[in-house]
């Protein structure tokens, strides 16, 4: 698949000269098909934000100028996918939480009734071959018992689900849309729990 080959080459030579010489490959084999796919997914998941291919290197130790994947984020439904040399990655959930969101999230995890719904959602996601992710603290946060039965969840500062779909033979076919939708629908119970128990940051709708 041309898109995967492009990113494999970009990982080897992440330079302006390479980008300039191969920009037509990016436009034709990466940007155009991903934008078309995003438009089709928007019927169910809302409009997607197509991320810029250029890295912000102002404060980064890594000064390579281009991202080695092309991602799209669907903010209304908190879903995400990207394509890289490794193939197709799908995800969803709360990737970053503000301090007020983290406080509400921890209250939900601490509450036995609310946490029951969360654990059910995580269990269902596991059966759909989705992996739990998110930034974690090294210790249980202050105010909660160190031996809390849901200590692992309390340590999280974000909560996501993802699956690496790789580069199967169907990746360049219409089945890609079907597989993304299947994975995203399986994430719905967790995202519904987060929406109900955490919600948007204060000051945001």
C-alpha positions in Angstrom: 0.0 0.0 0.0 1.5 3.3 -1.1 0.6 5.2 2.1 2.4 2.7 4.3 5.4 2.7 2.0 5.5 6.5 2.1 5.6 6.5 5.9 8.2 3.8 6.0 10.4 5.8 3.7 9.7 9.0 5.8 10.8 7.3 8.9 14.2 6.6 7.2 14.5 10.1 5.7 12.5 12.6 7.6 13.8 15.7 5.8 12.4 18.6 3.8 14.1 17.3 0.6 12.4 13.9 0.9 9.0 15.6 1.7 9.3 18.0 -1.3 10.2 15.2 -3.7 7.4 12.9 -2.5 4.7 15.3 -1.5 2.6 14.2 -4.5 2.6 10.7 -2.9 1.3 12.1 0.4 -1.4 14.1 -1.4 -2.6 11.3 -3.6 -2.1 8.2 -1.5 -2.4 9.5 2.1 -4.4 12.7 2.3 -7.0 12.1 -0.4 -8.1 8.6 0.6 -8.1 9.5 4.3 -10.2 12.6 3.8 -12.6 10.6 1.7 -12.8 7.9 4.5 -13.3 10.6 7.2 -16.2 12.1 5.2 -17.9 8.7 5.1 -17.4 8.1 8.8 -18.7 11.6 9.7 -22.3 10.4 9.1 -22.2 8.4 12.3 -19.3 10.0 14.2 -19.4 13.7 13.3 -16.8 15.7 11.4 -13.2 14.7 11.7 -10.3 17.0 12.3 -7.5 16.2 9.9 -4.2 16.8 11.6 -1.4 18.7 9.9 1.5 16.6 8.8 4.0 19.1 10.2 5.4 18.6 13.6 5.7 21.5 16.1 9.4 21.3 16.9 9.7 24.6 18.9 10.0 22.9 22.3 10.7 19.3 21.2 14.0 17.5 21.5 13.2 15.6 18.3 13.6 18.2 15.6 12.4 16.0 12.7 9.9 18.2 10.7 7.2 15.7 9.7 4.8 13.4 11.6 5.3 9.7 10.7 1.5 9.1 10.8 -1.6 10.8 9.5 -4.3 11.1 12.2 -7.9 12.2 12.2 -9.9 13.1 15.4 -13.7 13.1 15.7 -14.2 15.4 18.6 -18.0 15.1 18.9 -17.8 11.3 19.6 -14.2 11.2 20.9 -12.9 8.7 18.3 -9.6 8.7 16.5 -7.7 6.8 13.8 -4.3 7.1 12.1 -2.3 5.4 9.4 1.5 4.9 9.7 4.1 2.5 8.5 2.7 0.1 11.0 -0.7 0.2 9.4 -4.1 1.3 10.8 -4.6 2.3 14.4 -8.1 3.1 15.9 -8.8 4.6 19.3 -11.3 6.5 21.4 -12.0 7.9 24.8 -10.7 10.8 26.8 -7.1 11.4 25.7 -6.5 14.4 27.9 -8.4 15.4 31.0 -8.4 18.8 32.7 -8.0 18.8 36.5 -11.8 19.1 37.1 -12.4 16.2 34.8 -9.8 14.1 36.6 -11.5 14.9 39.9 -14.9 13.7 38.6 -13.3 10.7 37.0 -11.8 9.6 40.3 -15.0 10.1 42.1 -16.7 7.8 39.6 -14.0 5.2 39.9 -14.2 5.4 43.7 -18.0 5.0 43.8 -18.9 1.3 43.8 -22.1 1.8 41.8 -20.6 4.0 39.1 -17.5 1.9 38.9 -19.6 -1.2 38.2 -20.7 0.4 34.9 -17.1 1.3 34.1 -15.8 -2.2 34.8 -18.6 -3.7 32.6 -17.6 -1.3 29.8 -14.0 -2.3 30.1 -14.9 -6.0 30.1 -17.0 -5.6 26.9 -14.1 -3.7 25.3 -11.7 -6.5 26.1 -14.0 -9.0 24.4 -13.9 -6.9 21.3 -10.1 -7.1 21.4 -9.7 -3.4 22.4 -6.9 -2.5 24.8 -7.1 0.0 27.6 -4.8 2.9 27.5 -4.1 6.3 29.0 -1.5 8.2 31.0 -0.9 6.8 34.5 0.6 8.0 37.7 3.1 5.8 39.5 1.1 5.9 42.7 -2.5 6.0 43.8 -3.5 9.7 44.1 -3.7 11.4 47.5 -7.0 10.9 49.3 -7.5 7.2 48.2 -6.4 4.0 49.9 -3.2 2.6 48.4 -4.9 -0.8 48.4 -8.0 0.5 46.7 -9.7 -2.3 44.7 -9.6 -0.1 41.6 -6.1 1.4 42.2 -5.1 0.9 38.6 -8.0 2.9 37.3 -7.5 5.6 40.0 -3.9 6.1 38.8 -5.0 7.0 35.3 -5.0 10.7 34.2 -6.7 9.8 30.9 -8.7 6.8 29.8 -8.8 5.4 26.2 -9.4 2.3 24.2 -7.4 1.3 21.1 -6.6 -1.4 18.7 -3.7 -1.9 16.3 -5.3 -3.3 13.1 -2.0 -3.3 11.2 -1.9 -3.8 7.5 -4.2 -6.7 6.5 -4.9 -7.3 2.8 -8.2 -5.4 3.1 -6.6 -2.1 4.2 -6.9 -0.6 0.7 -10.6 -1.7 0.4 -14.0 -0.6 1.6 -13.6 -3.1 4.5 -11.4 -0.5 6.2 -14.5 1.6 7.0 -16.4 -1.4 8.2 -13.6 -2.4 10.6 -13.2 1.1 12.0 -16.9 1.4 12.6 -17.0 -2.0 14.3 -14.2 -1.1 16.7 -15.6 2.4 17.4 -19.0 1.0 18.2 -17.4 -1.4 20.6 -16.0 1.6 22.4 -19.4 3.2 22.9 -20.1 1.8 26.5 -16.8 3.2 27.8 -17.3 6.6 26.1 -20.9 6.8 27.4 -19.6 6.2 30.9 -17.0 8.9 30.6 -19.6 11.3 29.1 -22.0 10.6 32.0 -19.5 10.6 34.8 -16.7 13.0 33.6 -18.1 15.2 30.8 -16.4 18.2 29.3 -14.0 20.5 31.2 -15.5 23.4 33.1 -16.1 26.2 30.7 -16.5 24.0 27.7 -19.6 22.5 26.2 
